[in-house]
Each structure stands twice: as C-alpha cells, then as structure tokens.
Amino acid sequence: MRRRASRGQNTSVRTAMVESGMERIVTADRPIDLASTLAPLGRGAGDPCHRVTSDGAHWYASRLPSGPVTYRLAQSDAHTVPARAWGAGAAEFLDGLERTLCVDEDLSDFIPRHPKLVHAHRCFPGLRMLRTGRVFEALVPAVLEQKVHTVSARASWRKLVRQFGEPAPGPAPAGMLLPPTADTWRRIPSWSYHRANVGPQRAQTIVRAAGVVESLERTVHVDPSEAALALQSIPGIGVWTAAEIAQRAFGDADALSVGDYHLAATVGWTLLGRPIDDDAMIDYLEPLRPHRYRAIRLLEISGQFHKPKFGPRTPRTDHSWH
C-alpha cells in the first residue's frame, strides 16, 4: 500500500507503508540540524525512552492519542530527514512530523546583535524548535528536575521508567521502553517515588498533573502565554517548569527558563563577562523576544555558553535513605 506524495512550497514529503512499519521523508528549504534540534528530548545517557545508535539514528519511544509509537529519525543530508515509525501511533506521528520539527517556523524577526549570537546563528542555521504536542510527556521529567541536581533527576527518571514503563513497539534497540501512561504515573505508590529519590512535593505534583492530563494536553491548541498560565494553575508547577514544557511540547522559541540555578549567571558570563541574576537576564534578553530560548540554544550548541568553574554547585539531594 502506497500513498501519493504531496509537495508544498517549503517541503516535499514521501509517505509509504513498509513491511516493518511506516516511512516518511521530510525535505525542507532551510537546513534541519537534527541532532541539535532533538537534544532537549533526551534525558541523559541511559534514558530508556531514547537511543542514538552507532549509525547516528535517533530512536524514541512515546505515547500518542492513537497509541504507542517507536520512531527512528536520521539525517541523510542537511535538508532531509527520513523517518520510520512502528506501533499504533505510527501514522499520527509521521503525519505530524513537519510540525514536530517546526519546519514552518518564521525566523524573519530574529535579528541578533551580540557578536556571539550572530556567529552562532550563522554557523547553526539548522537549529529548530520542537513542537511534539505531548504535554504530559514533557511535564514529568521537568518536574523530576525541579530544584535537584540534573544527575539525580535523570537517575530517578530511569528508575521509574524501567520499573513502570512497557516495551517499545517495533524493532527498537534493546532495552527501549515506553514511558508510563498518565494513569500509571498517578497510581505509582509513594514508596516507589521515595525509592527513586523523588521527594513528596515532586511526586504529588506529578500525581496531580496526571489527574488532569486531558486538560493539560489541550493547552497545545492555545497561545503559549495562555498555555503557560494554565500549566501554572497546577500546584507545584511554576514559571521554570512551564518553560521547560513549552520548549519541548509547544515549539515556543521564547520560553525562557527563569529560575534555573545556572542560567542567568551563565548568560551573564557568556554575553557580558560577568554574572547576572534572573531580573537582569530578563531585561537584557528583552530585545530578542520572541526568540529568547532560541538564543540560549544557539549559545549552547555553538559551544560558547559557559561560566567560570567556581562557586556552589547544585546540591545532590538523596531522599531515598530516610
């Protein structure tokens, strides 16, 4: 069975049924830097829902309204992304691939002035935002990372997914798992969260969010500012968490992670040669609206984002021993 290919002004797409799943190829006029674009979806080495294989392909396991999906994205050239997907959610995922990769985004109003940003934008024209549309899937890891060291948060994510996830469909790399469903997250016993080093406040936030998951998923259809307010109406979700979700689920190029332990100081050292606080960062980046998060990502992937290695580190808190 084969579908007729469609061609638009900016993209050409070929979709076909293949014996072991479905296939789609997206080609865009502006480059697509696949690895840099997808990086925010991974949750560290050993993430059970994500693999990068030796051939450079990116594998993910996810849940869509139509069902679970394993998908494989690769880079055949600077403008082309072949994708394959397996599982009940395969067709839905592939049909939305252009949207996920923000092929339609408009950068005409992104005019950086700082030399480091100008350089990064020139050298990495293929950076895209991400618009997965999967709000709860972005929410859980973000909540786990609230006010704890990233290493600890990602260890908690691995432990809980390995304990409560399910095998990914299709020929996924060994050990790949689907994240738990929202209902499963809601029913995870408090002691399981505890043993995964997740404190009561973060655990309760996940449980509360899982109880209103349908309302959460509807936020993809509203303006990002309205969506952020809706997310923050859930106790335990603040500005930082809402931004982390928006960066992955909404394709929000302006979602600045205010309240991050390191971000403001790193922005200051990188662009001004001195540390600044959140208020100063917001003021300084104001001219870059609506692309403040895009600017942060460009500095990160260009290797220019840094601050001197001194001062207190984020503490690694272990809740599991008591």
C-alpha positions in Angstrom: 0.0 0.0 0.0 1.5 3.4 -1.0 0.2 6.9 -0.6 0.7 9.6 -3.2 3.4 12.0 -2.3 2.5 15.7 -1.7 4.7 18.7 -2.3 4.3 22.2 -0.8 6.3 25.4 -1.2 8.8 24.6 1.5 8.7 20.8 1.9 8.4 17.6 -0.1 7.2 14.5 1.6 7.0 10.9 0.6 4.9 8.6 2.8 4.7 4.9 2.3 3.8 1.7 4.1 6.8 -0.5 4.5 6.8 -4.1 5.8 8.1 -3.3 9.2 6.2 0.0 9.9 5.7 3.2 8.2 8.1 5.6 6.5 8.2 9.3 5.7 10.8 11.6 4.3 10.7 15.3 5.0 12.8 17.8 3.0 12.9 21.5 3.9 14.3 24.5 2.1 16.1 25.7 5.3 18.5 23.2 6.9 17.5 20.9 9.7 20.2 20.2 12.3 18.5 17.1 13.6 20.9 16.2 16.5 20.8 19.7 17.9 17.0 20.1 17.4 16.2 16.8 19.1 18.7 17.1 22.0 16.2 18.6 24.5 14.1 15.4 24.2 16.7 13.1 25.6 17.1 12.8 29.4 20.7 11.9 29.7 22.8 8.7 29.0 20.8 5.6 29.6 17.4 7.2 29.0 15.1 4.2 28.5 12.9 6.1 26.0 15.8 7.4 23.8 18.8 5.9 22.0 21.3 7.2 19.5 22.7 4.2 17.6 26.1 3.8 16.0 24.7 4.8 12.6 23.7 8.2 14.0 20.0 7.5 14.1 17.8 8.9 16.9 15.3 6.4 18.4 12.4 7.5 20.7 9.5 5.7 22.3 6.4 7.7 23.0 2.7 7.7 23.6 0.2 9.5 21.3 -3.6 9.7 21.5 -3.7 7.0 18.8 -1.4 4.7 20.7 2.3 3.9 21.4 5.0 4.6 18.9 8.6 3.9 18.4 10.2 6.2 15.8 13.6 6.5 14.2 14.8 9.8 12.8 18.0 10.1 10.7 19.8 12.8 8.7 20.5 11.9 5.1 21.6 15.4 4.2 21.4 19.0 5.6 17.8 19.4 4.3 16.4 15.9 4.6 15.1 13.8 7.5 14.0 10.2 6.8 11.7 8.8 9.5 10.3 5.4 10.3 7.8 4.5 12.9 6.2 1.5 14.4 3.1 0.9 16.6 -0.5 2.1 16.8 0.7 5.7 16.9 3.0 5.5 13.8 0.7 7.2 11.3 -0.2 10.0 13.7 3.4 10.7 14.5 4.5 10.7 10.8 1.6 12.9 9.8 2.8 15.5 12.3 6.5 15.2 11.7 6.8 18.6 10.0 5.0 20.2 12.9 7.2 18.4 15.4 10.4 19.7 13.7 8.9 23.2 13.3 9.5 23.2 9.6 7.1 26.1 9.3 8.8 28.4 11.8 9.5 32.0 10.8 12.8 33.5 11.7 12.4 36.8 9.9 12.1 38.7 13.1 15.1 37.0 14.8 17.9 39.6 14.3 20.6 39.1 17.0 23.1 41.8 17.6 25.6 40.4 20.0 28.6 39.0 18.1 28.4 35.6 19.8 24.8 35.2 18.8 25.4 36.5 15.3 28.2 33.9 14.9 26.1 31.1 16.4 23.1 31.8 14.2 25.3 32.0 11.1 27.1 28.7 11.9 24.0 26.7 13.0 21.2 27.7 10.6 19.5 24.3 11.0 18.5 24.6 14.7 14.8 24.2 15.0 12.5 24.3 18.0 10.4 21.3 19.0 6.7 21.0 18.9 5.9 17.5 20.0 2.4 18.4 21.2 2.9 15.9 24.1 2.5 18.0 27.2 2.4 15.4 30.0 5.4 13.6 28.4 7.4 16.8 28.8 6.0 17.6 32.2 7.1 14.5 34.2 10.9 14.8 33.5 10.7 18.6 34.1 9.0 18.1 37.5 11.7 15.5 38.4 14.4 18.1 37.6 12.9 20.7 39.9 15.4 22.1 42.4 17.6 19.0 42.3 20.8 18.1 40.5 20.2 17.0 36.9 22.2 13.8 37.5 19.9 12.8 40.4 16.7 13.7 38.4 17.7 11.7 35.4 18.6 8.7 37.7 15.0 9.0 39.1 13.6 9.1 35.6 15.5 6.0 34.6 14.5 4.0 37.7 10.8 4.9 37.4 10.5 4.2 33.7 12.3 0.9 34.0 10.0 -0.1 36.8 6.7 1.1 35.3 7.3 1.5 31.6 6.4 -1.0 28.9 8.4 -2.4 25.9 8.6 -0.1 22.9 6.9 -1.4 19.8 8.7 -2.5 16.7 12.4 -3.3 16.2 13.5 -0.8 18.9 17.1 -1.1 20.3 17.3 -3.5 23.2 16.1 -2.1 26.4 14.0 0.7 25.0 10.8 1.4 26.9 7.6 3.4 26.5 7.2 5.9 29.4 4.4 5.0 31.8 0.9 6.2 31.0 -0.6 9.1 32.9 -2.8 6.7 34.8 0.2 4.6 35.8 2.1 7.7 37.0 -0.9 8.6 39.1 -1.0 5.2 40.7 2.7 4.7 41.4 2.9 4.1 45.2 4.5 6.9 47.3 7.2 4.4 48.4 8.2 3.8 44.8 8.7 7.5 44.2 10.6 7.6 47.5 12.9 4.7 46.5 13.6 6.6 43.2 14.8 9.6 45.2 11.8 11.7 44.4 10.6 13.8 47.3 6.9 14.1 48.2 6.4 17.5 46.7 7.6 16.5 43.2 5.7 13.2 43.4 2.5 14.9 44.4 2.9 17.4 41.5 3.2 14.5 39.0 0.1 12.8 40.5 -1.9 16.0 40.4 -0.9 16.6 36.8 -1.8 13.0 35.8 -5.3 13.5 37.2 -5.9 16.4 34.8 -4.0 15.1 31.8 -6.8 15.7 29.3 -6.9 19.4 30.2 -3.1 19.6 30.0 -3.0 18.2 26.5 -5.5 20.8 25.3 -3.0 23.5 26.0 -1.2 22.8 22.8 -4.1 24.5 21.0 -3.9 27.9 22.7 -1.4 30.7 22.7 1.9 29.8 24.6 1.3 32.6 27.1 -2.1 31.3 27.9 -0.8 27.7 28.0 1.9 28.7 30.5 -0.8 30.2 32.8 -2.8 27.0 32.5 0.2 24.9 33.4 1.0 27.1 36.4 -2.5 26.7 37.8 -1.4 23.2 38.9 0.2 23.4 42.4 3.9 22.6 42.1 4.3 23.9 38.5 5.9 27.3 38.3 7.5 29.5 35.7 10.6 27.3 35.2 8.7 24.1 34.8 6.1 25.6 32.4 9.0 26.9 30.3 10.7 23.6 30.2 7.4 22.0 28.9 6.9 24.8 26.4 10.4 24.3 24.9 9.5 20.7 24.0 5.8 20.5 23.5 4.8 23.9 22.1 7.7 24.9 19.9 8.0 28.1 22.0 11.1 29.9 20.9 10.7 32.4 23.7 10.2 30.0 26.6 13.0 31.3 28.9 13.7 29.0 32.0 13.6 31.7 34.6 14.6 30.4 38.0 17.2 27.9 36.7 20.1 27.5 39.1 22.7 28.3 36.5 21.0 30.0 33.5 21.2 33.7 34.4 24.8 33.6 35.6 25.8 31.7 32.5 24.0 34.2 30.2 25.8 37.0 32.1 29.3 35.4 31.8 28.8 34.5 28.2 27.4 37.8 26.9 28.6 40.4 29.4 31.6 38.8 31.0 30.0 38.9 34.5 27.3 37.1 36.4 23.8 38.5 36.5 20.5 37.5 38.2 17.2 36.5 36.7 15.8 40.0 36.6 18.9 41.3 34.8 18.8 38.4 32.4 15.1 39.1 31.5 15.9 42.8 30.9 19.0 42.0 28.8 17.3 39.4 26.6 14.1 41.5 26.1 15.1 42.8 22.7 15.3 39.1 21.5 11.6 38.4 22.1 10.1 36.2 20.8 13.3 34.2 20.4 14.9 34.2 23.8 15.0 30.5 24.2 16.3 30.1 20.6 19.2 32.4 21.6 20.0 30.2 24.6 20.0 27.1 22.5 22.3 28.7 19.9 24.8 29.6 22.5 24.7 26.1 23.9 25.2 24.2 20.6 27.9 26.6 19.4 30.0 25.8 22.5 30.1 29.5 23.6 27.8 29.1 26.6 30.0 29.0 29.8 30.7 30.4 33.2 33.8 30.1 35.3 34.1 26.9 37.4 33.8 28.3 40.8 31.1 28.9 43.4 28.5 26.5 44.8 27.2 23.6 42.8 23.7 22.4 42.7 23.4 20.0 45.7 22.6 16.4 45.1 19.8 15.5 47.5 19.1 11.9 48.4 15.6 11.3 49.7 15.7 7.5 49.4 17.6 6.7 52.6 15.1 8.0 55.1 
